[in-house]
Amino acid sequence: MDEDLFRQEFMKKSVFKQASSLDFSFVPNKLFCRDDTVKSLIFNYRRILEEKEQPSINCLLLGKGGIGKTVTARYFGKMFRSVALEKDVNLFIEYYNCINFRSKSKIIRELLAKYTHGSGRGFSDDEALKLILTKLVNDQGYMLLIIDEVHLLDPEEVLALLDIAETFGHQNAKLSILLISRKRDWMKIETERILSRLNDKITLKPYNFEEAMIILQYRADLA
């Protein structure tokens, strides 16, 4: 291929209307076949928007791989933020996949850099968290932290994240957490102490054939 042929390829019209809809990170405007799951999430997290104290809520999405756990969580976060803004709640949604962030410390320092523009160097995890939470309180903000593939973290780190409200005080912890994991992987790290910190454990069932076809058709129409 010479330079002219190379350039000609860019002059051709793409076969895709919206190629981004095929990306793993794509969050659709419609979510099919997960109404019950979304309703469960709304039931748990709506207190953040409705109660003055804005309590800290921790939930877990469980299920086999490839059944829509991640897209359901991210869709909920997207829509929840829209409703929050309409109610004048300054809600931030943060998503981290533990495949890329293999420790609690990495997640916290990424958040610190984003919200305080600090590297976190010289701070312990608790000190860094305190800075983040203080920033949220001062800005009258609230954060929903979504942590995917959470089983890749050490169980004690998972417990520490779920314990933020107890550690820093409920009035200071303007943060809730939504965990995501495959069921068999979660069982490797589940403890009674971790379970006691969860407001709800929501299990997603696999799609049946008809549901899978509805989703595939929707994605095909978008692409």
N, C-alpha and C positions, 0 to 999 in steps of 0.2 A: 504493500500500500504506500502510495506517495502522498505528499502533502495535500494535493488537490482532492484526492479521494477521501482523505481524512476529514477535510473541511466539509465535503459534501454530506457526510454523515450527519453533521450538525444542522444541515439545511433541511433534512427530512423531518416530517411531522412525526412526533412521538405516537406510538400506538396506545399510550395511556392518557386518559383524561386527567387523572390525579394519581400519579405514581406513588405519592407519599402514603396513600391509603394501604399500600402493601407493606409499609414499614412496620417493624415490630412495635415501635413506640407510638404508632398511630392510635388516636383516641376518636372513635366515631361520634357523630352527633346523635345517633340512635343506637341503643343497645338492645339486642333481641334475646329473648328466652332467659333473661336473668332478673325478671321483675321482682320475684320473691326475695332474691338476695339483696337487691337495691333497697327494697322496702325494709328489710332487716337492718341495713346500714343506716337508713334514715331514722328508724325507730331509736337506734342507739345514739347517734351523733347529733340529733336535732336539739338536744339539750344545750349544746354549745351556743346555738342561736336564740334559744328561748329562755334560758335562765341567766340571771344577772351574774351569778358566780362563775359561769362558764366552766363547768367541771371537766376534769381530765377523763377521757374515755379510751379504753383499750379493747380492740376487737381483733379477731383472727379469721382470715379466709383460708379454708382448707379445701383440697381436692386434688385429683390427678393432674398430671401435666397436660397442657393443651386444651383445657376446658374453659378458659376465659377468666381465670382468677385475676390476672394482671389487668386486663382491659376493663373488667368490672370495677376494680378498685380505682383505676385512673378515670374512668367515666364518672364514677361517684364523686371523686375529688373535683373534677371539672365542674359538674353540675352543682355540687355543694357550695363551691366558691361563688358561683353565679348567684345563687339564692342568698348567700351570706352578704354579698356586696349590696344586693337589693335591700337587705335589712340593716345596712350600715355597720356590718361586722367586717373588720379588716382581717380576712382569713387568708392565710398562706398555705399552699399545698406543696409539699416536698416529697419527691419519690426517689428512693435509693434501692438499687439491686445489690444484694450482698455478693453477687458474683464479681462485681467491680469494687465493692466496699466491704472488705473481709473482716472488719472489726468495728466495734462501737466507736472507738477513737477516731477512725477515718471518717465516719459519718458526722460525728460531732464537729470535727475540725473543718469539714467541708461546709457545714452550716455556719460555723463561726466566721469563716472567710466571706461567706455570702452576706451575712447579716451585720457583721461588725467590721468587715474588711481587715480583720486581723488574721495572722497565720496560726495563732494558737501556740506558737513556740514558747515554751517555758510555763505553760499552764497545764494543770492536770485536767482530766476529763470533766470532773465536777466543777472546777473553776471555769472551764470553757462553757459548760452548760449554763452556769449561773450568768455569764455574760450574755448568752443568747436569750435566756428567759427574761433577764432584766431589760434587754432591748425590746422584746415583745410587750412587756408591761408598759414601758415608757411610751411606746408607739401605739398603745391600745390595740395591739395585734393579737392574733391567735394562729397557731400552726397545727395542721394535720400532717403528721409524718407517716408516710407509707413506706414500709420496709419489706421488700420482696426477697424471696429465697432466704428467709430469716434463719432457717435451720443451719446456715453456714456460720452463724455467730456462735460463740461460746454461750452455753445456757446461763452462766452468771452475768454475761453482758446483756442478754435478752431480759433477764430479771431486773437489772439495773435500769434499763430503758423504761420498762413498765412501771418501775418504782419512782419515777421522777417526781410525781406529785407528792408522794410520801417523803421523799428526800428533801425537796425544796419548799414544801408547803403548798397546799392546794390553791391558795390565793395567789401564789407566784408562778404556778405551772400552767401557763396559757398554751398548753400543748396536749394533743391527743395522738394516739398511735393506732395504725392499722397494719397488722402483720399479714404476710402471705406466705404459704408454704404448701408443698405436697404433703398429703396426710402421712405417708410412711416415713418421710424425712422428719416431720414434726415430732413423731413419736420418739425419735432418738434424743430429743432435747427436752421434751415435756417433763415437768416436775409439778408437784402439788403447789409449790410456791408460785411458779409461773402461772398455773391455772387460776390461782386465787386472785391474780391481778387482772384477769380478763373479764370484761363485762359480758362478752358473748363470743362464742366459737361457732362460726357459720360454715357449713359444709356445702360445697357446690357439687351437684350430680353431673355426670357426663351428659353431653347433648345426645339426644336420639337422632335418628336419620333425618327426620323432617326438620328438626331444629337446625341441624348442621347445614342442610340445603338452603334454608332461609338465610342463614348468615353468609354462606358462600355466594349466594345470588346478590345479596346486598353489597358485599365487598367487590364482586365482579362489576356491578353497575357503577360503583364509585370509581374503580380503576379505569 
